[in-house]
Amino acid sequence: MTPHSTTEVLICGAGAAGLTLGIELARRGVDFRLVEMLDAPFPGSRGKGVQPRSQEIFEDLGILERVVANGGSYPPLFEYRADGSTGLMQMPPAGEPTAAEPYHMRLMSPQFLTEAAMRERLAESGRRVEFGRELKEFDQDAEGVTARLAGANGEEIVRARYLVGSDGGRSFVRRTLDLGFPGESLGVAFFCADVMLEGLDRSVWHQFNILGPSEFLAVAPLMGTDMFQLQGPVPVEGETDVSLEGLSKLVAERSRRDDIALRSVSWASVYATNARIVDHYQVGRVFLAGDAAHIHPPTGGQGLNTSVQDAYNLGWKLAAVLGGAPEALLATYEEERRPIAAGMLTLATNLLRGGVSNRGRTTQQLDLGYRSSSLCLERPQRSAGIAAGDRAPDAPILGAAGQSIRLFNLFHGAHWTLLGYETDRRSPIAPRVGLRTHFVGPCADFIDNGGHVRDAYGLSPGDWMVVRPDGYVGAIVSAAEVSALDPYLAGVGLTANPS
């Protein structure tokens, strides 16, 4: 007899999106299973850039320090040109950290090291990835999803309230849902390989443009490892040899050097570039996240980051609905994340066609937000400063006991935050589970001693602000409109505690 089991959420695919979702659900006490059809963790580093917004998320998830320790900053680009000249490429400056934006460095962390840190965090919560478990089929009804899993020990039927497909660009979940995946093939193929080599120093990212843009070769030292990553375009038609012998020949041809010696290949892949986005992120009780919902060229370092942020958005919403919030809250996942992915596809495609190597602020994802979301509330409508739907900036503040702290420290965690700015120390709403209230002002819990909160948010005395669990502003109301907060919070599942 086939064994049966139940869970609240079944996550299929243990890449960056699935792992982020698992961490989010684990810290909220949600029962879930995270299954991966591969027998072992993905060994490669196709996604190696961690953008500033994702670094903020990793700080909240408790893994930023280990990710930074595992990786490092991007080295400068050093170009070898067709005319025989060489030199460092001038890149747009990343900018310096500010009080509102503490991270501006684009971090290089090989994908396998980033995901290893995420699995460690998951293990600390008592959860793990189930490798070698493949989703074979699923059906859904009004109450949940029934899925059939297969593995080395046989098959199993799992009954879940919700199913999330984070199973990559060839997503079985997406194909089973028979959803459209419109977009375009960009007519370009790339190879990517993690290798050990000798003959190049690790202080720069070498880029050989000797044979022109169609045959350039990028050789980047993989921070946190002794390896280098090779990348470059290859013909769309035919086979590309990514064995040690084949890659050695390719490197010699494109670099016009015979002193670069490849010693081993850890991982290699060839892939065609596409820009596609799924018609819908949700069908009933089934959701798509990460590459299962959108695929794109690698330019701009947007993929892993967008996948992480998909799951960061979905995780708190699933937990809220499982905890009693209105199920309509789940519809805001597609409402908020699909436009972000569409913009990311456009950006990555334009960068590919423009041949730009460093993308400046446009790729940092600090300016992305949800101003058009139905979860936004402003009373009255704001004409300046932060708006509902924007990323909530950081700011240094001073605790009433005299200790320095950051605004992010108040926001981090699974809760919502209600912030009263220069108000009296009485909350306008009744206490409720999942909401923490803080006051900022001259005689409050926290003092805006440098004016950083004022500068970052543009709040007026008496204003109240709600910050969502994912670090975006949900609501800003004046003292005269504070009654609007009760129905707003009830709509996201934060109901007043019974007296």
C-alpha positions as CSV (number, residue, x, y, z in Angstrom):
1,M,0.0,0.0,0.0
2,T,1.3,3.5,-0.9
3,P,2.0,5.5,2.2
4,H,0.1,8.7,2.8
5,S,1.1,11.9,4.6
6,T,-0.2,15.4,5.2
7,T,1.4,18.8,5.4
8,E,0.3,22.5,5.1
9,V,2.6,23.4,2.2
10,L,4.5,21.2,-0.3
11,I,7.4,23.0,-1.9
12,C,8.9,21.3,-5.0
13,G,12.3,22.5,-5.9
14,A,15.1,23.4,-3.4
15,G,16.9,26.1,-5.2
16,A,17.1,29.7,-3.9
17,A,13.3,30.3,-4.2
18,G,12.4,27.0,-2.5
19,L,14.9,27.4,0.3
20,T,13.9,31.0,1.0
21,L,10.3,29.9,1.2
22,G,11.2,27.1,3.5
23,I,13.1,29.4,5.9
24,E,10.1,31.9,5.8
25,L,7.6,29.2,6.7
26,A,9.8,27.5,9.3
27,R,10.3,30.7,11.3
28,R,6.5,31.2,11.3
29,G,5.8,27.7,12.6
30,V,4.2,26.4,9.4
31,D,4.3,22.7,8.6
32,F,5.8,22.1,5.2
33,R,7.9,19.7,3.1
34,L,10.6,20.8,0.7
35,V,11.4,18.2,-1.9
36,E,14.0,18.2,-4.6
37,M,14.3,15.7,-7.5
38,L,18.1,15.9,-7.6
39,D,19.9,13.4,-5.3
40,A,22.3,16.1,-4.1
41,P,22.5,19.9,-4.0
42,F,23.1,21.8,-7.2
43,P,26.9,22.0,-7.6
44,G,27.3,25.0,-9.9
45,S,27.5,28.8,-9.7
46,R,25.4,30.1,-12.6
47,G,23.9,32.6,-10.2
48,K,26.6,34.3,-8.3
49,G,25.5,37.9,-7.7
50,V,23.7,38.9,-4.6
51,Q,22.2,42.4,-5.0
52,P,21.8,44.9,-2.2
53,R,18.1,44.3,-1.7
54,S,18.7,40.6,-1.4
55,Q,21.4,41.3,1.2
56,E,18.8,43.1,3.3
57,I,16.5,40.1,3.0
58,F,19.4,37.8,4.0
59,E,20.0,39.9,7.0
60,D,16.4,39.5,8.0
61,L,16.6,35.7,7.5
62,G,19.8,35.5,9.6
63,I,22.2,34.4,6.9
64,L,23.8,37.5,5.6
65,E,27.0,37.3,7.6
66,R,27.7,33.7,6.6
67,V,26.9,34.5,2.9
68,V,29.3,37.5,3.0
69,A,32.0,35.4,4.7
70,N,31.6,32.7,2.1
71,G,32.0,35.2,-0.8
72,G,33.3,38.6,-1.4
73,S,33.0,41.8,-3.5
74,Y,33.2,41.7,-7.3
75,P,36.7,42.3,-8.6
76,P,37.3,45.0,-11.2
77,L,37.0,44.0,-14.9
78,F,40.2,43.8,-16.9
79,E,39.8,43.8,-20.6
80,Y,42.1,42.2,-23.3
81,R,41.3,43.9,-26.7
82,A,41.6,43.0,-30.3
83,D,44.3,45.7,-30.9
84,G,46.5,44.2,-28.3
85,S,45.8,46.8,-25.6
86,T,44.6,46.0,-22.1
87,G,43.2,47.9,-19.2
88,L,40.7,48.1,-16.4
89,M,37.2,48.8,-17.7
90,Q,35.6,51.9,-16.1
91,M,32.4,50.9,-14.4
92,P,29.6,53.0,-12.9
93,P,30.3,53.4,-9.2
94,A,28.1,51.4,-6.9
95,G,27.9,54.3,-4.4
96,E,28.5,54.3,-0.7
97,P,26.2,52.8,1.9
98,T,23.9,55.4,3.5
99,A,21.8,55.4,6.7
100,A,18.7,54.5,4.6
101,E,20.5,52.0,2.3
102,P,23.1,50.1,4.3
103,Y,24.2,47.8,1.5
104,H,25.5,49.0,-1.9
105,M,28.2,46.4,-2.6
106,R,27.3,43.8,-5.2
107,L,28.3,40.7,-3.5
108,M,29.7,37.7,-5.3
109,S,28.6,34.4,-3.7
110,P,28.7,31.3,-5.8
111,Q,25.2,29.8,-6.0
112,F,26.2,26.6,-4.3
113,L,27.6,28.4,-1.3
114,T,24.6,30.7,-1.0
115,E,22.3,27.8,-1.1
116,A,24.5,25.9,1.4
117,A,24.1,28.8,3.8
118,M,20.3,28.7,3.3
119,R,20.2,25.0,4.0
120,E,22.2,25.5,7.2
121,R,19.7,28.1,8.3
122,L,16.9,25.7,7.5
123,A,18.6,23.0,9.6
124,E,18.8,25.4,12.5
125,S,15.0,25.5,12.5
126,G,14.8,21.7,12.5
127,R,13.9,21.3,8.9
128,R,15.7,19.9,5.9
129,V,15.6,19.3,2.1
130,E,14.3,15.9,1.0
131,F,16.7,15.2,-1.9
132,G,15.8,12.5,-4.4
133,R,12.1,13.1,-4.2
134,E,10.4,13.8,-7.5
135,L,6.9,15.1,-8.0
136,K,5.2,12.8,-10.5
137,E,1.7,14.2,-10.5
138,F,-0.8,16.3,-8.6
139,D,-4.5,17.2,-8.5
140,Q,-6.2,20.0,-6.6
141,D,-9.7,20.6,-5.2
142,A,-11.3,23.2,-3.1
143,E,-9.6,22.1,0.1
144,G,-6.1,21.2,-1.0
145,V,-3.6,19.4,-3.3
146,T,-2.9,15.7,-3.6
147,A,0.5,15.0,-4.9
148,R,2.4,11.8,-5.8
149,L,6.1,11.7,-5.0
150,A,8.6,9.1,-6.0
151,G,12.0,8.3,-4.6
152,A,14.5,5.6,-4.0
153,N,12.3,4.1,-1.3
154,G,9.2,4.0,-3.5
155,E,6.2,6.3,-3.9
156,E,4.2,8.4,-1.5
157,I,0.9,10.3,-1.6
158,V,1.1,13.7,0.1
159,R,-1.9,15.8,0.9
160,A,-1.2,19.5,1.3
161,R,-3.2,22.7,1.7
162,Y,-1.0,24.4,-0.9
163,L,1.7,23.4,-3.5
164,V,4.5,25.7,-4.6
165,G,6.4,24.9,-7.7
166,S,9.9,26.4,-7.4
167,D,11.3,23.7,-9.8
168,G,13.2,25.8,-12.3
169,G,12.8,26.9,-15.9
170,R,11.6,23.5,-17.1
171,S,9.0,23.4,-14.2
172,F,6.9,20.2,-14.0
173,V,4.4,22.1,-12.0
174,R,4.0,24.9,-14.6
175,R,3.7,22.3,-17.4
176,T,1.1,20.3,-15.5
177,L,-1.0,23.4,-15.0
178,D,-0.8,24.0,-18.8
179,L,0.0,27.7,-18.4
180,G,1.2,29.9,-21.1
181,F,4.8,30.9,-20.9
182,P,5.0,33.7,-23.5
183,G,8.2,35.5,-24.4
184,E,11.0,35.1,-26.9
185,S,14.1,33.1,-27.6
186,L,16.9,35.7,-27.8
187,G,19.0,33.8,-30.4
188,V,22.1,33.6,-28.1
189,A,23.5,30.6,-26.2
190,F,26.1,30.8,-23.4
191,F,28.4,28.3,-21.7
192,C,29.2,28.6,-18.0
193,A,31.8,26.4,-16.2
194,D,33.4,26.3,-12.7
195,V,37.1,25.3,-13.2
196,M,40.4,25.1,-11.6
197,L,43.1,26.8,-13.7
198,E,46.6,28.2,-13.6
199,G,48.0,31.2,-15.4
200,L,45.7,34.0,-14.3
201,D,45.7,36.1,-11.1
202,R,42.6,36.4,-8.9
203,S,42.7,40.2,-8.4
204,V,40.6,41.0,-11.5
205,W,37.8,39.6,-13.6
206,H,39.5,38.8,-16.9
207,Q,37.5,39.6,-20.1
208,F,39.0,38.6,-23.5
209,N,37.4,40.6,-26.4
210,I,40.2,39.7,-28.8
211,L,37.9,37.9,-31.2
212,G,34.9,40.3,-30.9
213,P,31.6,40.2,-29.0
214,S,30.4,36.9,-30.4
215,E,33.4,35.0,-29.1
216,F,34.4,36.9,-26.0
217,L,35.5,35.0,-22.9
218,A,35.0,36.1,-19.3
219,V,37.1,34.4,-16.6
220,A,36.0,35.5,-13.1
221,P,37.7,34.4,-9.8
222,L,34.9,32.7,-7.8
223,M,35.0,34.3,-4.4
224,G,35.0,31.9,-1.5
225,T,36.6,29.2,-3.6
226,D,39.9,28.4,-5.4
227,M,38.0,28.2,-8.7
228,F,37.3,30.5,-11.6
229,Q,34.1,30.7,-13.6
230,L,34.3,30.7,-17.4
231,Q,31.5,32.3,-19.4
232,G,30.9,33.2,-23.0
233,P,28.6,33.0,-26.0
234,V,28.6,29.8,-28.1
235,P,26.7,28.9,-31.3
236,V,23.0,28.2,-30.8
237,E,23.2,25.2,-33.2
238,G,25.4,22.2,-32.7
239,E,27.2,20.9,-29.7
240,T,29.7,22.7,-27.5
241,D,32.3,20.6,-25.8
242,V,32.5,21.5,-22.1
243,S,34.8,18.7,-21.1
244,L,38.2,19.6,-19.7
245,E,39.7,19.2,-23.2
246,G,37.0,21.1,-24.9
247,L,37.1,24.1,-22.5
248,S,41.0,24.1,-22.6
249,K,40.8,24.5,-26.4
250,L,38.1,27.2,-26.2
251,V,40.1,29.2,-23.6
252,A,43.3,29.0,-25.7
253,E,41.5,30.1,-28.9
254,R,39.6,33.1,-27.3
255,S,42.4,34.3,-25.1
256,R,45.2,33.8,-27.7
257,R,47.3,32.6,-24.9
258,D,49.0,29.3,-24.2
259,D,49.9,29.9,-20.6
260,I,46.4,29.4,-19.1
261,A,46.2,25.8,-18.0
262,L,42.8,24.2,-17.0
263,R,43.3,21.5,-14.4
264,S,39.7,20.3,-13.7
265,V,36.1,21.1,-14.3
266,S,33.7,21.1,-11.3
267,W,30.5,21.9,-13.2
268,A,29.6,23.1,-16.7
269,S,26.5,23.9,-18.7
270,V,25.4,25.3,-22.0
271,Y,22.1,27.1,-22.3
272,A,20.1,29.1,-24.7
273,T,18.9,32.5,-23.6
274,N,15.1,33.1,-23.3
275,A,13.0,35.9,-21.8
276,R,9.7,34.4,-20.7
277,I,7.1,34.9,-18.0
278,V,4.2,32.7,-17.0
279,D,0.6,33.8,-17.6
280,H,-0.3,33.3,-14.0
281,Y,1.6,32.8,-10.7
282,Q,-1.4,31.1,-9.0
283,V,-3.9,28.6,-10.1
284,G,-6.2,27.7,-7.2
285,R,-4.0,26.3,-4.5
286,V,-0.9,26.0,-6.6
287,F,1.8,28.7,-6.9
288,L,4.9,29.3,-9.0
289,A,8.0,31.0,-7.8
290,G,11.5,31.7,-9.2
291,D,12.6,30.4,-12.6
292,A,9.4,28.3,-12.7
293,A,7.6,31.6,-13.2
294,H,10.2,33.6,-15.2
295,I,13.4,32.8,-17.2
296,H,15.7,35.4,-18.6
297,P,19.3,36.0,-19.8
298,P,21.9,36.1,-17.1
299,T,22.9,39.7,-17.6
300,G,22.4,42.1,-14.7
301,G,22.5,39.4,-12.0
302,Q,18.8,39.5,-11.5
303,G,17.7,35.9,-11.5
304,L,18.6,34.4,-8.1
305,N,17.7,37.7,-6.5
306,T,14.2,37.9,-8.1
307,S,13.6,34.3,-7.1
308,V,14.5,35.0,-3.5
309,Q,12.2,38.0,-3.4
310,D,9.3,36.0,-5.0
311,A,9.5,33.6,-2.0
312,Y,10.0,36.4,0.5
313,N,6.7,37.9,-0.7
314,L,4.8,34.6,-0.8
315,G,6.0,33.1,2.5
316,W,4.4,35.5,4.9
317,K,1.2,35.5,2.9
318,L,0.9,31.7,2.9
319,A,1.6,31.7,6.7
320,A,-1.0,34.4,7.3
321,V,-3.8,32.6,5.4
322,L,-3.0,29.4,7.1
323,G,-3.3,31.3,10.3
324,G,-6.7,32.6,9.5
325,A,-6.2,35.7,7.2
326,P,-8.6,36.1,4.3
327,E,-7.6,33.9,1.4
328,A,-7.8,36.9,-0.9
329,L,-4.5,37.9,0.5
330,L,-2.8,35.2,-1.7
331,A,-4.0,36.9,-4.9
332,T,-1.6,39.8,-4.1
333,Y,1.4,37.6,-4.7
334,E,0.8,37.6,-8.4
335,E,-0.5,41.2,-8.3
336,E,2.8,42.3,-6.8
337,R,5.5,40.0,-8.1
338,R,4.5,39.5,-11.8
339,P,5.1,43.2,-12.7
340,I,8.5,43.1,-10.9
341,A,9.5,40.0,-13.0
342,A,8.3,41.6,-16.2
343,G,10.5,44.6,-15.5
344,M,13.5,42.4,-14.7
345,L,13.1,40.5,-18.0
346,T,13.1,43.8,-19.9
347,L,16.2,45.0,-18.0
348,A,18.2,41.8,-18.5
349,T,17.3,41.6,-22.2
350,N,18.3,45.2,-22.8
351,L,21.6,44.7,-21.0
352,L,22.3,41.5,-23.1
353,R,21.6,43.4,-26.3
354,G,23.6,46.4,-25.2
355,G,26.6,44.5,-24.0
356,V,26.8,46.3,-20.7
357,S,28.9,44.6,-18.0
358,N,28.0,46.6,-14.9
359,R,24.5,47.9,-14.4
360,G,24.7,50.4,-11.6
361,R,21.7,51.2,-9.4
362,T,19.1,49.8,-11.9
363,T,20.1,46.2,-10.9
364,Q,20.4,46.7,-7.1
365,Q,16.6,46.3,-6.7
366,L,16.4,48.9,-3.9
367,D,13.9,51.0,-5.9
368,L,11.5,48.1,-6.6
369,G,8.2,48.3,-4.8
370,Y,4.5,47.7,-4.9
371,R,2.9,51.2,-5.0
372,S,0.0,49.9,-7.2
373,S,-0.8,47.0,-4.9
374,S,-4.2,46.6,-3.3
375,L,-2.3,46.2,0.0
376,C,-1.4,49.9,0.0
377,L,-3.2,52.5,2.2
378,E,-2.5,56.2,2.4
379,R,-4.8,58.6,4.2
380,P,-4.4,61.3,3.0
381,Q,-2.7,60.7,-0.3
382,R,1.0,61.6,0.0
383,S,2.7,63.9,-2.4
384,A,6.3,63.6,-1.0
385,G,8.5,61.2,0.8
386,I,8.0,57.5,1.1
387,A,4.8,56.1,-0.3
388,A,2.8,53.0,0.7
389,G,4.3,50.1,-1.3
390,D,7.9,51.4,-1.2
391,R,10.8,49.6,0.4
392,A,11.0,50.7,4.0
393,P,14.4,52.4,4.4
394,D,16.8,51.8,7.3
395,A,17.8,54.5,9.8
396,P,20.0,54.7,12.9
397,I,18.0,55.6,16.0
398,L,18.7,55.8,19.7
399,G,16.8,53.7,22.2
400,A,15.4,55.4,25.3
401,A,17.9,53.5,27.4
402,G,20.7,55.2,25.4
403,Q,21.7,52.4,23.1
404,S,22.2,52.8,19.4
405,I,20.0,50.6,17.2
406,R,18.8,50.5,13.6
407,L,15.2,50.8,12.3
408,F,15.8,47.5,10.5
409,N,16.2,45.8,13.9
410,L,12.6,46.8,14.7
411,F,11.3,45.4,11.4
412,H,13.2,42.1,11.2
413,G,11.3,39.0,12.0
414,A,8.0,37.5,11.1
415,H,5.8,40.3,12.5
416,W,4.2,43.5,11.2
417,T,5.4,46.8,12.7
418,L,3.3,49.8,13.6
419,L,5.4,53.0,14.0
420,G,4.1,56.2,15.6
421,Y,6.1,59.3,14.6
422,E,6.1,62.0,17.2
423,T,2.8,60.8,18.7
424,D,1.9,60.3,22.3
425,R,2.7,56.9,23.7
426,R,-0.7,55.4,23.3
427,S,-1.5,53.0,20.4
428,P,-4.5,54.0,18.4
429,I,-5.5,50.3,17.9
430,A,-5.9,47.4,20.3
431,P,-3.0,44.9,20.6
432,R,-3.0,42.0,18.3
433,V,-0.8,38.9,17.7
434,G,1.8,39.5,15.0
435,L,2.0,43.3,15.4
436,R,4.7,45.2,17.3
437,T,4.2,48.9,18.1
438,H,7.0,51.4,18.5
439,F,7.1,55.1,19.0
440,V,9.7,57.5,17.5
441,G,10.0,60.9,19.0
442,P,11.8,63.2,21.5
443,C,10.3,61.4,24.6
444,A,9.4,58.0,23.0
445,D,10.9,54.5,23.0
446,F,13.2,55.5,20.2
447,I,14.7,58.9,19.4
448,D,15.4,60.1,15.9
449,N,18.6,61.8,17.2
450,G,20.2,62.3,13.7
451,G,17.0,63.1,11.9
452,H,17.5,60.0,9.7
453,V,13.9,58.7,10.1
454,R,12.6,62.2,9.2
455,D,14.8,62.4,6.1
456,A,14.1,58.9,4.9
457,Y,10.4,58.8,5.4
458,G,9.2,62.4,5.2
459,L,6.7,61.7,8.1
460,S,4.8,64.5,9.9
461,P,4.2,64.6,13.6
462,G,1.2,62.4,14.5
463,D,1.7,60.1,11.5
464,W,1.3,56.3,11.8
465,M,3.1,53.9,9.5
466,V,2.6,50.1,9.1
467,V,5.6,48.1,7.8
468,R,4.9,44.7,6.3
469,P,6.8,41.5,7.3
470,D,8.8,41.7,4.0
471,G,10.1,45.2,4.7
472,Y,7.7,47.3,2.6
473,V,5.5,50.1,3.8
474,G,1.9,48.9,3.9
475,A,0.1,52.0,5.2
476,I,0.7,55.6,6.2
477,V,-2.1,57.6,7.9
478,S,-2.3,60.9,9.7
479,A,-3.7,61.2,13.2
480,A,-7.0,62.2,11.8
481,E,-7.2,59.1,9.6
482,V,-6.0,56.5,12.1
483,S,-9.3,54.7,12.3
484,A,-8.5,53.3,8.8
485,L,-5.8,51.1,10.3
486,D,-8.3,48.7,12.0
487,P,-9.9,47.4,8.8
488,Y,-6.6,47.4,7.0
489,L,-4.9,45.2,9.6
490,A,-8.0,42.9,9.8
491,G,-7.7,42.4,6.0
492,V,-4.2,40.9,6.4
493,G,-5.2,38.7,9.3
494,L,-4.2,40.9,12.2
495,T,-7.4,41.0,14.3
496,A,-7.6,42.5,17.8
497,N,-7.0,40.2,20.7
498,P,-10.2,39.3,22.6
499,S,-10.3,41.1,26.0
